[in-house]
């Protein structure tokens, strides 16, 4: 990994803090059922927005980290997140799963009518642990080669 410059490190640190806050906020929705979600209350909307915010953080982080590698940023967010595994910033399995969640983010952001509860439930089940692991690895990049 090429050393990140100070601006890149600062940008990554701010995004990681934001993601941690959003992950903490997500715990409020852990017990939401499909029946509750289907009513599409303020809680369901807030949960969707929180998930979208977390994944937007991943997208931003991928662009900054890839730029730190000197890698050309791919044309899609999905490919950008997948490339984190290709260049060794994350494990390939992690980057592939993260890319799946980017697809969920696209569904949420564009309010597709075929939104699947299973995708949201998968994020609620797997997402927080995966995101915490990503945060830890990216935090390591920030502190790597620091005096």
N, C-alpha and C positions, 0 to 999 in steps of 0.2 A: 504494500500500500504506500502510495506517495504520501508524504506528510501533508496534512491539511494545513491551510493557512489559518491565521487567527480569526478572520471573518467567518470562514467555513466552520471552525470549531464553535464559535459563538452562535452561529445560526443553528447548528446541530443541537447544541445544549438547550437553546430556547425551545426548539421543537420537541425535544425529549421531555422537558419539563411539562409542556403543554399536553403531550400524550399521557404522561403519568397522571396528570390531573383528570383528564378525560377518562382514563381507565378507572380511577377512583370513583368518578361520577357514574360509571357504567354499573357498578355494584348495586346501585339503587334498583336496577331492572332485572336482577338475577332470577327472581322467581316469577317473572311474567309468563303467563300461559298464552297459548294460541288464542283462546277465547278472549282474553283481555286485549291482546294485540289486535285482533280482528275488529274490535270496537273502534279502533284507531283514535284513541283518546290523546290528550296532551302527553301522557306518559309514553305512549307508543311513538308519537312523533319525536319526543325528546330522546328516546332510546335510539331511534334511527339516526337522528342528527349527531348523537354522541359517537355512534359507530362510524359514521361518515367522517367526523372530525379526526378520529384516531387513524383511520386509513389515509386521510389526507396528509396526516403527519408522516406516515410511512412513505407516501409518494414524495413529499418534500425531502425527506431524509435520503431517499434513494438518489434523487437528482444531485444533492450536495455531495454525497459520498462518491458517486460515480465521477463527478467533476473533480474531486480530490484524487481520483485514480487516473485522471486524464483521459477518461473514456468518453466517447461521443454519446450523448444522451439519446436513447432510443425514441422513436416517434410516438410510442404509446406508453401509458403508465404501467400497464401490465408487463410489457417487455422491460421497462426500466427496473421494476422490482425484481423480475426474474434474473436480470443481469447481476444483481447483488450476489447471487449464488455463483454465477459464472466467473466473476472476478475474485471470489473468495472472501468477500466481506461477511456473507452469511453462508450457512450450509445450503446446498442446492435444494434439499427438501423444504427447508424453511422458506426459501425465496419462492418456490413453487406454490406453497400454501398461502404465503402472503399475496401472491399474484391472484389467487382465487378470491381472496378477500377484496382485492382491488376491483374485481368484477362485481362483487356485492356492492361496493361503494358506488360504482357506475349505476347500478340498479337503483340504489337509494337516491343518488344525486339527480337522476333524471326521472324519478318517480314512475318507473315502468309499471304498468298495470299487472304484469305477471310476476310481481315480487313474490318470492317464495319464503315462507316462514322458516323452512328447513335451513336456508342459508343464514338467516339471522340467528337462529338457534345454534347453528354450528359456530358462528362467530362468538356468541355468548359463552359457549362451552370451551372452544379452543383458543379463541382470539386473545383473551387477557394473558394467558401463560405465554403464548407465542410473542405477543407484543412486549412483555416484560423481558423475554430473552433477547429480542431485537434491541430494546433499549439498553440492556447491559452490554451487548456487543458494540453498539454504536458509541456508547459512553467510553468503551475501551479505545475506540479510534480517536476520540477527543483527547484522551490523556496519553496516548502513545507518543513517544518522542518529546514529551514535555520536560522542561528542565526541573 
